[in-house]
Structures are given as structure tokens and as C-alpha cells.
């Protein structure tokens, strides 16, 4: 029976499916010695973003036939090393779509109504009078700018357009033509153009050396002072120091962040002390439904490889 290493708990349905066809090797701590021993013995790896599968780790696994990432991002795995070792790298681009898109919408509404600020005043200080000091806004007719128009960006745009009556503007250098999405949207030709129009600016771009700190002073300076910056993709695509400065100086009005430059972030990260920042700990895809979709999809892909079949979602093939 094939052995598969997992470094984080899988959804119950996914774990049950995997256990029927493979021996599951679970290592949920940071014991380097146990991890290296497992890598030398297993036939496959299903890894979270916390387990960095680089050349050294991949080379250890002489028996590894497949690596799976339950999620849309795979920057924690060396794609070129996988290809050199003829190891398929799998991911689950459909799995987190709904959960992350809904998280974006939640952040839009929380920021628009200033819920974190007024909740803090009421619950921590009993300040009922905050209701006369803070004024929110309606999102109806406001513009959602989508930096990246893939699965998650489009779903967020669909909910915002059809459900909330927002205007949708998108920028995506890889977009071909104007695909039919079932809702109205407009495409602009640069991030700066997107930044100038957006009342809410949501990032849906994967991390790579080319996108490292892509969103920095230049983009923030182009945004409206009333705009809210939202990032549920990867922390590395944002120049965090520039974002902190923009928030402190009132260059933009606020931010909703699920990801950070360093994870876990330092407890004294200035973003955490700002009333105009909504922060969540990289969990936008972590709903029961999202975990099930991602887990089952990646397990099905791994089992397909073991059976000699071509998996549905393969990064390097």
C-alpha cells in the first residue's frame, strides 16, 4: 500500500478517502528528524503552505511520486524541482473559490459599515455613543476593483455585482478577451487605472518573484483616499511597510487583510493596532465546505497519479 505524508489534518471525508487507498503518515509538529525520515519513506505528500517542499526536501524523497497542495497557491513548493524529479505537483483551484470570495465580500461590508471599530467601542468600553461619531456607507453603486480575474476574483465580482449592486472593474494581464461571466464588468489596462477607480480594491494575484511587493507606494498613491485595500491572496505581493505608511498617513482609508508578509506575523505588527484594519489569520478558505472541497480534490488527484491516471489539476504538466 502506498504511503502518503500529511503535515496538517485533512477534512474527514478527504481523510477517509485517502485512508481507504493509502497508509497515512501524519506529522503535525516541527520535528525535522521525523519529517526527513518520513520523506524518505513515503510515496506521496499532501502539504500545507507551512511545509516548504524545496529541492532539498524533494531530493530526499526517492520514492515520492506526487506532491499535492490543497489550495490555489503553490508558492511553498519548488515547481522546477518537482519537474526535474518528474514529480507531478497538484493543486485545487476550484476548492477555495466560494469561501475566499465570500470572505472578500465580508471584509467589504465590515469596512463599509465600520463594524470592527464600532464593535470594539461598544464591547470594550461600553461606548453606545459611538453611533453618533462614526458613519458608514452603502456599497450599492460603489466600484469593486479586482486585481486578477480568475476563479476567486470572478466569483467575488459576481456576488458584489448581482447581490450588492456594485460596479465591477478588473485588471488581469492574462485575461483573453472579455469572457462571459453572467454579470457586467469592465476591464482596464493597468493596475494604476484600476486603483484610480476602485472604492474597494481586492487582490487576487498569486505570489511569484515577478509579483513580489507589486502593491506598494505607487499603487496606494493612485488610490482614492476613501478606498479600502483588501488582500486574500498572498502577503508577499504587498509591500507591507508601504501599506502601513499609507494607512497611517491617510493615503487610503483602510484595509482588510487575510495574509501577511511574514506568517505568522509578529504580535507587535503595526497593522494590528490600527482601527482601520480588519485582520484575519490566513483562513479565508477555511470553512467546512472549503476544506472538504480542497481535501477531497487533492486526495482524488493523488490517487489518480498512483493509479496511472492524469490528475485534473496539475501545475507542471
FITI-408750 format. One record per atom (N, C-alpha, C, O): residue in three letters; x, y, z. Coordinates in steps of 0.2 Angstrom, whole numbers, plus 5000, padded with zeros to 4 digits. Each point is the difference from the previous one (the first is absolute). Layout:
% residues N
alaXYZ
...
***
This chain:
% residues 317
unk500449945000
unk499650065000
unk500450065000
unk500550015004
unk499450044992
unk500350065000
unk500050045006
unk499550005004
unk501050044998
unk500050045006
unk500050074998
unk500350034995
unk499350015008
unk499950074999
unk500150045006
unk499749995005
unk500750064995
unk500250055005
unk499550065000
unk499950034995
unk499849985011
unk499650065001
unk500350045006
unk500249975005
unk499950104994
unk500350045005
unk499450045004
unk500250045005
unk499249954993
unk499450045003
unk499449955000
unk500049964995
unk499650055010
unk499449954999
unk499650024994
unk499950054998
unk499849894999
unk499650014994
unk499350005002
unk499849975005
unk499850054991
unk499250005001
unk499949925001
unk500349964996
unk499250035008
unk499849935001
unk499849964994
unk500349945000
unk499450094996
unk499849964994
unk500649994995
unk500149944998
unk500350105002
unk500650004996
unk500549945003
unk500349964997
unk499850055010
unk500449955003
unk499749935000
unk500449954999
unk499050045001
unk499749944999
unk500149974993
unk500249945000
unk499850104995
unk500149984993
unk500749985000
unk500249944997
unk500350105005
unk500749985000
unk500249945004
unk500449964997
unk499350035009
unk500149945004
unk499849944997
unk500349945001
unk499250064994
unk499849944997
unk500549974995
unk500049944998
unk500450115000
unk500549984994
unk500750015002
unk500449984996
unk499850045009
unk500750025002
unk500150005008
unk499550015003
unk501149974999
unk500150015007
unk500250075001
unk500450034997
unk499350015008
unk500150075001
unk500550015005
unk499949975006
unk500650064993
unk500550025005
unk499950075002
unk500150054996
unk499749965010
unk499950075002
unk500550035005
unk500249975005
unk500150094993
unk500550035004
unk499850075000
unk500050044996
unk499749985010
unk499750065001
unk500450055005
unk499850055002
unk500849934999
unk500550045004
unk500550024996
unk500149994994
unk500450055009
unk500650024996
unk500649965001
unk500650035000
unk499349915001
unk500649955001
unk500349994994
unk499849964996
unk500850075003
unk500449994993
unk500249934999
unk500049984994
unk500249995011
unk500349934999
unk499449954998
unk500149964996
unk499350055007
unk499549964998
unk499750014993
unk499949964996
unk500150115002
unk499850024994
unk500549974995
unk499849974994
unk500950045007
unk500449974995
unk500049924999
unk500049984994
unk499949995012
unk499949934999
unk499449984996
unk500049954996
unk499450095005
unk499449984997
unk500150024992
unk499849964996
unk500550095002
unk500150024993
unk500449944997
unk499949994994
unk500649985009
unk500349954997
unk499649934999
unk500249964996
unk499350045007
unk499649945000
unk499350004996
unk499849954998
unk499950115002
unk499450014997
unk500050004992
unk500550014997
unk498949975000
unk499950004993
unk499750074998
unk500050014994
unk499750035010
unk499650064999
unk500050055006
unk500149975005
unk499850094993
unk500050055005
unk499450054999
unk499950024994
unk499749995011
unk499550055000
unk500250055005
unk499949995006
unk500350074992
unk500350055004
unk499650065001
unk499750034995
unk500350005011
unk499750075000
unk500650054998
unk500549984998
unk499350085002
unk500550054999
unk500650015005
unk500550024998
unk499449955008
unk500550005005
unk500649964998
unk500550015002
unk499349934995
unk500649964998
unk500350024993
unk499749994995
unk500950035006
unk500350024994
unk500349944996
unk500549975003
unk499350024991
unk500349944996
unk500450034995
unk499850024994
unk500949995008
unk500550034995
unk500449944998
unk499849945001
unk500750084995
unk500549954997
unk500249955005
unk500049944999
unk500250085007
unk500349965005
unk499549945003
unk500249955000
unk499250085001
unk499549955002
unk499749954995
unk499949955001
unk500150084993
unk499849964994
unk500549954999
unk499849944998
unk500850085002
unk500649954998
unk500049945005
unk500249954999
unk499650075008
unk500049945005
unk499549954998
unk500249945001
unk499350074996
unk499449964998
unk500149964994
unk499750014995
unk500849945005
unk500149964994
unk499449964998
unk499949984994
unk499650015011
unk499449964998
unk499450054998
unk499549974998
unk500650095003
unk499450054999
unk499850004993
unk500450014996
unk499049975003
unk499750004993
unk499550064999
unk499850024994
unk500050025011
unk499550054999
unk500150055007
unk500149975005
unk499850094993
unk499950055006
unk499450044999
unk499850024994
unk499749985011
unk499450044999
unk500050065005
unk500149995006
unk499650064991
unk499850065004
unk499350015001
unk499750024994
unk500049985011
unk499250015001
unk499950085000
unk500050025006
unk500050014988
unk499950075000
unk500250024993
unk500149964996
unk499850115003
unk500150034994
unk500850024999
unk500250004994
unk500150015012
unk500750035000
unk500549945000
unk499849955004
unk500750054993
unk500549955000
unk500750035001
unk500549964998
unk499650105004
unk500650035000
unk500549975006
unk500650015000
unk499149955004
unk500449965005
unk500449944997
unk500449975004
unk499450024990
unk500349944997
unk500550024994
unk499750044996
unk500949935003
unk500450024995
unk499849964993
unk500149945000
unk499550104996
unk499749964994
unk500649984995
unk499949944998
unk500650095002
unk500549984995
unk500449945003
unk500149954996
unk500050045010
unk500249945003
unk499649945000
unk500249954998
unk499150065002
unk499649954999
unk500049974993
unk500049944999
unk500150114996
unk500049984993
unk500749964999
unk500049954996
unk500550085007
unk500749964999
unk499949935002
unk500349964997
unk499450035009
unk499949935003
unk499449974997
unk499949945003
unk499850084992
unk499449974997
unk499549995005
unk499749945000
unk500150105004
unk499550005005
unk499450054999
unk500250064999
unk499349914999
unk499450044999
unk499850055006
unk500049975006
unk499950094993
unk499850045006
unk499350024999
unk499850034994
unk499749955010
unk499350015000
unk499850065004
unk500350025005
unk499250014993
unk499650055004
unk499350004999
unk499749964996
unk499950085008
unk499350004999
unk499750064999
unk499750035005
unk500350004989
unk499850074999
unk499250015001
unk499850065001
unk499849894998
unk499350015001
unk499850005008
unk499550025001
unk500949945003
unk499949995007
unk499850065004
unk499550015003
unk500950044997
unk499950065004
unk499650064997
unk499950055004
unk499949944990
unk499750064997
unk499450035004
unk500050065001
unk499549905001
unk499450035003
unk500250035007
unk499850065001
unk500649905003
unk500250035006
unk500450065000
unk499850055004
unk500749964992
unk500450065000
unk499650064997
unk500050055002
unk499649934993
unk499650064997
unk499550025005
unk499950075000
unk499849895004
unk499550025005
unk500450045006
unk499750055002
unk500949934999
unk500450045005
unk500250074997
unk500050055004
unk500149964990
unk500150064997
unk499450055001
unk500050065002
unk499449914997
unk499450045000
unk499950015008
unk499750065001
unk500449905003
unk500050015007
unk500450065002
unk499850055004
unk500849954994
unk500550065002
unk499750074997
unk500150055003
unk499649944991
unk499750064996
unk499550035005
unk500050065001
unk499549905001
unk499550025004
unk500250025007
unk499750055003
unk500849925000
unk500250025007
unk500450074999
unk499950045005
unk500449974990
unk500450064999
unk499550064999
unk500050055003
unk499549934993
unk499550054998
unk499650035006
unk499950065000
unk499949895004
unk499650025006
unk500450015006
unk499850025005
unk500949984994
unk500550015006
unk499849965006
unk500150025005
unk499749914993
unk499849965006
unk500649995005
unk499850005006
unk500849984992
unk500549995005
unk500150065005
unk500149995006
unk499950074991
unk500150065004
unk499450015005
unk500250015006
unk499249984992
unk499550025004
unk499949945005
unk499750015006
unk500449934992
unk499949945005
unk500550015005
unk499949985006
unk500750044993
unk500650005005
unk499850065005
unk500049995006
unk499750064992
unk499850065004
unk499449975005
unk500050025006
unk499549954991
unk499549975004
unk500149955005
unk499950005006
unk500549954991
unk500149945004
unk500650015006
unk500049985005
unk500550064993
unk500650015004
unk499950065005
unk500250005005
unk499450054992
unk499950065005
unk499350025001
unk499950055004
unk499749914994
unk499350015001
unk499750074997
unk499650035002
unk500849994993
unk499950074997
unk499449994994
unk500149994994
unk499350025009
unk499449994995
unk500050074996
unk499750004995
unk500650055008
unk500050064996
unk500450004994
unk500050054996
unk500349905003
unk500449994994
unk499650014993
unk500250024995
unk499249965006
unk499550014995
unk499950074997
unk499850004994
unk500450055010
unk499950074997
unk500750024998
unk500050064997
unk500549905003
unk500750034999
unk500249964993
unk500550034997
unk499349925002
unk500249964994
unk499549994995
unk499449985002
unk500750034991
unk499550004995
unk500349954995
unk500550014997
unk499149945001
unk500249954995
unk499850024993
unk499850064999
unk500249904997
unk499750014993
unk499749944997
unk500149955002
unk499550074993
unk499749944996
unk500449984994
unk500450044998
unk499649905001
unk500549974994
unk499650014994
unk500349994994
unk499150015006
unk499650014993
unk500350054996
unk500050065002
unk500149924992
unk500350054995
unk500750025001
unk500350034996
unk500149945009
unk500750015001
unk500449954995
unk499749964998
unk500950065001
unk500449964995
unk500549955004
unk500450025004
unk499549924994
unk500549955002
unk500549994995
unk499849984995
unk500850035007
unk500649994995
unk500349935001
unk500249995006
unk499949974989
unk500249935001
unk500750004997
unk500050004994
unk500549995010
unk500749994997
unk500149934999
unk500249975005
unk499650004989
unk500049934999
unk499349984999
unk499650015004
unk500349964990
unk499349984999
unk499949934998
unk499749974995
unk500649995010
unk499949924999
unk499449985004
unk499550045001
unk500549905001
unk499449975003
unk499850045006
unk499450025001
unk501050005004
unk499850035006
unk499850074999
unk499550035002
unk500950014993
unk499850064999
unk499450014996
unk499650045002
unk500249914994
unk499450004996
unk499449995005
unk499550034999
unk500649925005
unk499549995005
unk499850055005
unk499450025001
unk501250025001
unk499950055004
unk499650064996
unk499550035003
unk500749984991
unk499750054996
unk499249984999
unk499650055000
unk500349894999
unk499349984999
unk499650015006
unk499450034999
unk500849955007
unk499650025006
unk499950075001
unk499550035001
unk501150014998
unk499950075001
unk499650044995
unk499650045001
unk500449934992
unk499650034995
unk499249985001
unk499650055000
unk500349895000
unk499349975000
unk499750015006
unk499450015001
unk501049985005
unk499750005006
unk500050075004
unk499550025004
unk501050024994
unk500050075004
unk500050064995
unk500050055003
unk499949944991
unk499950054995
unk500750044999
unk499950064999
unk500649915002
unk500750044999
unk500250004993
unk499849954996
unk500650105002
unk500350004993
unk500749965001
unk500350015005
unk499849954990
unk500649965000
unk500550024994
unk499850014994
unk500850005008
unk500550024996
unk500649955001
unk500249995006
unk500149994989
unk500549955001
unk500750014996
unk499950034995
unk500649955008
unk500750004996
unk500349935001
unk500149975005
unk500050004989
unk500449945000
unk500449994994
unk499749994994
unk500950015006
unk500550004994
unk499949934996
unk500250004994
unk499549955009
unk499949944997
unk499349994997
unk499949944997
unk499750105004
unk499350004998
unk500050004992
unk500350054997
unk499449905000
unk499950004993
unk499350024998
unk499549975002
unk500450094995
unk499350024998
unk499650025005
unk500350025006
unk499149984994
unk499550025005
unk499649945001
unk499449994997
unk500849965007
unk499649945002
unk499350025002
unk499950045004
unk499649914995
unk499350015002
unk500049985007
unk500149945002
unk499750105003
unk500049985007
unk499350005003
unk499949985005
unk499650054991
unk499350005003
unk499950075004
unk499550015002
unk501050034998
unk499950075003
unk500450054997
unk500549984996
unk499350085004
unk500450054997
unk500650025003
unk500150015006
unk500450004990
unk500750025003
unk500450044994
unk499849994994
unk500750055008
unk500450034995
unk500749995002
unk500249995005
unk500250004989
unk500749995001
unk500450064999
unk499950034995
unk500649985009
unk500550064999
unk500749974998
unk500149945001
unk500350104997
unk500749984997
unk500650005005
unk500549994998
unk499450035008
unk500550015005
unk499850005007
unk499450015001
unk501049975004
unk499850005007
unk499950075002
unk499650015004
unk500850044993
unk499950075002
unk499350024998
unk499650045004
unk500149954990
unk499450014998
unk499549975005
unk499550035001
unk500649915001
unk499549975004
unk500050035007
unk499550015003
unk501150014999
unk500050035007
unk499750075000
unk499750025005
unk500350024990
unk499750064999
unk499250005001
unk499750045002
unk500049904995
unk499349995000
unk499749975006
unk499450015002
unk501049955002
unk499749955005
unk499850045006
unk500450035003
unk499049955000
unk499850025007
unk500349945004
unk500250025006
unk499849924992
unk500249955003
unk500549964995
unk499849984995
unk500850015007
unk500549974996
unk500249935002
unk500450005006
unk499549954991
unk500149935002
unk500549974996
unk499949994994
unk500649985009
unk500649964997
unk499849934999
unk499949975005
unk500250014989
unk499949924999
unk500649984995
unk499949974995
unk500750055007
unk500649984996
unk500549965004
unk500150015005
unk500149934992
unk500449955003
unk500750035001
unk500250054997
unk500149935008
unk500750025002
unk500549974995
unk500049944999
unk500550104999
unk500649974996
unk500550065000
unk499950055003
unk500749934995
unk500550065000
unk499850064997
unk500250055001
unk499449944993
unk499850064996
unk499550045004
unk499950064999
unk499749915006
unk499550035003
unk500250025007
unk499650035004
unk501049964998
unk500250025007
unk500050075001
unk500250044996
unk499449985009
unk499950075002
unk499750044994
unk500250065000
unk499449914996
unk499750044994
unk499650065003
unk499950054996
unk499749945009
unk499650055003
unk500350045005
unk500149985006
unk500250084992
unk500350045004
unk499950075000
unk499450024998
unk501050035003
unk499950075000
unk499750024994
unk499550045000
unk500749944994
unk499750024994
unk499349994999
unk499650044998
unk500249905004
unk499349984999
unk499650045006
unk499450024998
unk500849985008
unk499650035005
unk499950084999
unk499550025001
unk501150014996
unk499950074998
unk499550014995
unk499750064999
unk500249894997
unk499550014994
unk499249995003
unk499650024996
unk500449955010
unk499349985002
unk499750065003
unk500350055002
unk499049954998
unk499650055004
unk500250005007
unk500149955003
unk499850115000
unk500250005008
unk499449975003
unk500149985006
unk499350014991
unk499549965004
unk500049934998
unk499549965003
unk501050014994
unk500049934997
unk500249955006
unk500450025004
unk499449924995
unk500149955005
unk500449954996
unk499849974994
unk500850015008
unk500549954997
unk499949935003
unk500049995006
unk499849964990
unk499949935003
unk500449954996
unk500150004994
unk500249965011
unk500549954997
unk499849935003
unk500149995006
unk499749964990
unk499949935002
unk500449964996
unk499949945000
unk500650084997
unk500449964995
unk500749975004
unk500049955003
unk500550094997
unk500649995003
unk500350065003
unk500050054996
unk500349955010
unk500350065003
unk500650034996
unk500150065000
unk500249894997
unk500650034996
unk499950044994
unk500550044998
unk498949965000
unk499950054994
unk499950075002
unk500050054996
unk500049965011
unk499950075002
unk500650025004
unk500349975004
unk499950104995
unk500650035003
unk499650025007
unk499750055000
unk500449915005
unk499650015006
unk500250075004
unk499650035003
unk501149984996
unk500250075003
unk499750064997
unk499850045003
unk500149954990
unk499750064996
unk499250005002
unk499750055000
unk500049895001
unk499350005002
unk499950035007
unk499550045001
unk500949945004
unk500050035006
unk500050085000
unk499750035003
unk500849994993
unk500150074999
unk499450044997
unk499850055002
unk499949914993
unk499450034997
unk499450005004
unk499650055000
unk500349915005
unk499550005005
unk500150055005
unk499550035002
unk501149975000
unk500250055005
unk499950084998
unk499750045004
unk500549974990
unk500050064997
unk499350024997
unk499950064997
unk499649905003
unk499450014997
unk500050004992
unk499650034997
unk500949945000
unk500050004993
unk499449954997
unk499750024995
unk500249935009
unk499449964999
unk499650005007
unk500350015005
unk499149974994
unk499550005006
unk500149945005
unk499950005006
unk500249944991
unk500149945004
unk500249944996
unk500150004994
unk499949945010
unk500249944996
unk499749945004
unk499850005006
unk500149954990
unk499749935002
unk500649954998
unk500149994994
unk500249985011
unk500649964998
unk499949935003
unk499849995006
unk500249964990
unk500049935002
unk500749975000
unk500149945003
unk500450094994
unk500749984999
unk500550055001
unk499850065000
unk500849925002
unk500550055002
unk500749984998
unk500149954997
unk500350105003
unk500749994997
unk500449945004
unk500349974996
unk499650035010
unk500349955004
unk499449965004
unk499650035003
unk500449914996
unk499549965003
unk500349945005
unk500449964997
unk499450045009
unk499550045003
unk500450075001
unk500650015001
unk499050044999
unk500250075001
unk500350015007
unk499749975005
unk500750084996
unk500250025007
unk499450035004
unk499650034997
unk500449965009
unk499450025004
unk500050085000
unk499450035001
unk501150004998
unk500150075001
unk499950044993
unk500250054999
unk499649914996
unk499950024993
unk499650075000
unk499449995003
unk500850064995
unk499650065000
unk499350004998
unk499550045002
unk500449914993
unk499350004997
unk499549985005
unk499450014999
unk500849955006
unk499549975005
unk499850065005
unk499549995004
unk500850064996
unk499850065005
unk499650054996
unk499850055003
unk500149944991
unk499650054996
unk499349995000
unk499849944998
unk499850115004
unk499349995000
unk499749994992
unk499449985000
unk501050044995
unk499750004994
unk500349944996
unk499950004994
unk500349955010
unk500249934997
unk499649955002
unk499949995006
unk499849974990
unk499749935002
unk500549954998
unk500349994995
unk499949975010
unk500549954999
unk499749935002
unk499749995006
unk500449964990
unk499949935001
unk500649964999
unk500450014996
unk499749935007
unk500649965000
unk500049954994
unk500149945002
unk499950084992
unk500149964994
unk499549945001
unk500349944999
unk499150085001
unk499549945001
unk499450014995
unk499549975001
unk500650074994
unk499450024996
unk499749944996
unk499449994999
unk501049965000
unk499849944997
unk499849945005
unk499749954998
unk500450075008
unk499949955006
unk499350005002
unk499850015006
unk499749974990
unk499349985002
unk500049925000
unk500449974996
unk499050015007
unk499949934999
unk500049974993
unk500349954998
unk499350094998
unk499949994993
unk500750014996
unk500149954996
unk500250105005
unk500750014997
unk500549955001
unk500349974996
unk499750015011
unk500549955001
unk499849934997
unk500549964998
unk498950035002
unk499849934997
unk500150004992
unk500349954998
unk499650114999
unk500150004993
unk500749994998
unk500249974996
unk500250075008
unk500850004999
unk500349935001
unk500449974997
unk499350005009
unk500349945002
unk499849944996
unk500549964998
unk498950045000
unk499849944996
unk500350014993
unk500249954997
unk499950115000
unk500350014994
unk500749984999
unk500249974996
unk500250055010
unk500749984999
unk500149935001
unk500449974997
unk499250005008
unk500049925001
unk499949974993
unk500349954998
unk499150074999
unk499849974993
unk500650004995
unk500149964997
unk500250105003
unk500650014996
unk500649965001
unk500349974996
unk499950025011
unk500549965002
unk499849924998
unk500549974998
unk498950015003
unk499849934999
unk500049994992
unk500249944998
unk499750114998
unk500049994993
unk500749994998
unk500149964995
unk500450085008
unk500749994998
unk500249935002
unk500349964996
unk499550015010
unk500249945002
unk499749944995
unk500349954999
unk499150074998
unk499749954996
unk500250014992
unk499749964996
unk500850085003
unk500250014993
unk499650054996
unk500150004994
unk499450035009
unk499650054997
unk500350075000
unk500350025004
unk499550024991
unk500150075000
unk499650045005
unk499450004999
unk500850035006
unk499650045005
unk499750064996
unk500350034995
unk499250005008
unk499650054997
unk500450075000
unk500050044995
unk500349975011
unk500350065001
unk500849995002
unk500249995005
unk500250024990
unk500749995000
unk500450064998
unk499950034995
unk500550005010
unk500450064998
unk500549994995
unk500150054996
unk500349905004
unk500549994996
unk500049954994
unk500449964999
unk499050034998
unk499949964995
unk499450024995
unk499949964995
***
